[in-house]
């Protein structure tokens, strides 16, 4: 049985997929949705032709920043390196 939290995340991801015109954002959301639906990373890699590393980072971004973490303009954390 899927928890309510997981169901809510899957529903949120599906709504994002349905309403985003950019295929790159859709691919990210779909990868995370498939992880939450119990697909293995290797299966997602084959289905979407993406690396396991990408799937991992997209899932982390979604967990940390929510749906905004999957947007293309989202920059994530600031670098600890200075411009010098």
N, C-alpha and C positions, 0 to 999 in steps of 0.2 A: 504494500500500500504506500502511495506517495504522500508525504507530509503536506500540510497546507502551505507551508513556506515554499516548498519545492513547486507545488502547483501554481502558486502566485508568481514565482520566478519564471516558470515556463510560459504562463499566460502573458506576462509582461514582455518576454522575449518574442513571442509570437506576434503581439501587437506591433512591436518595433519592426519586425520582419515585414509585416503587411503594409507598413506605412513609410518605409524608407526607400527612396528611389536609387540610392547608391548600392551597387552590387557588393562592394567591399564591406560595407557596414552590415549588409544582410548576411554575408558569409560568416562574419564574426559572430553575429547573434545566433545564427543557425548552428554553428559549431558548439557554442555554449549550451544552447537548448538541447542538442543531442547528448552532450555530456550529462546534463541533468535528467535526461530520459533514460540513462543507463547504457548508452552506447560506449564501446571501448574506444580509446583514443585512436588506435590503429584503424578501426572501422571508419571513424570520422575522417581520418587522414585520406583514406581511399575514396570515400564518398565526395568530399569537398576539394580534394587535391591540395591540401595544406599540410604544413609540418606539425608534428606533435608539439614542438616548441611554441608555435603560434597559438595552437589550441590552449596550451597551458597559460600563456601570457594573456590571452583574451579572457579566459575564465577568471584569472587573478584580477584583471582590470574590472570585470563585471562585479566580482565580489567586493572589491575595494571602493569603486565609484558608482556602482549601479549601472543603469542603462547608458548614462553619459560616458562611461568608460569605453563603450563600443563605438562612439562617434569618432569620425576621422579627425575632427579638430581638437580632440582631447589630447593633451600633452603628457598626462601622467605626472610623475613627480619631477621636481626640479633636480638638475644635475648637481652633484656635490663638487664638481670641478668648476673653477672660475673661468672666465674668458681669457685669462692670462696664460 
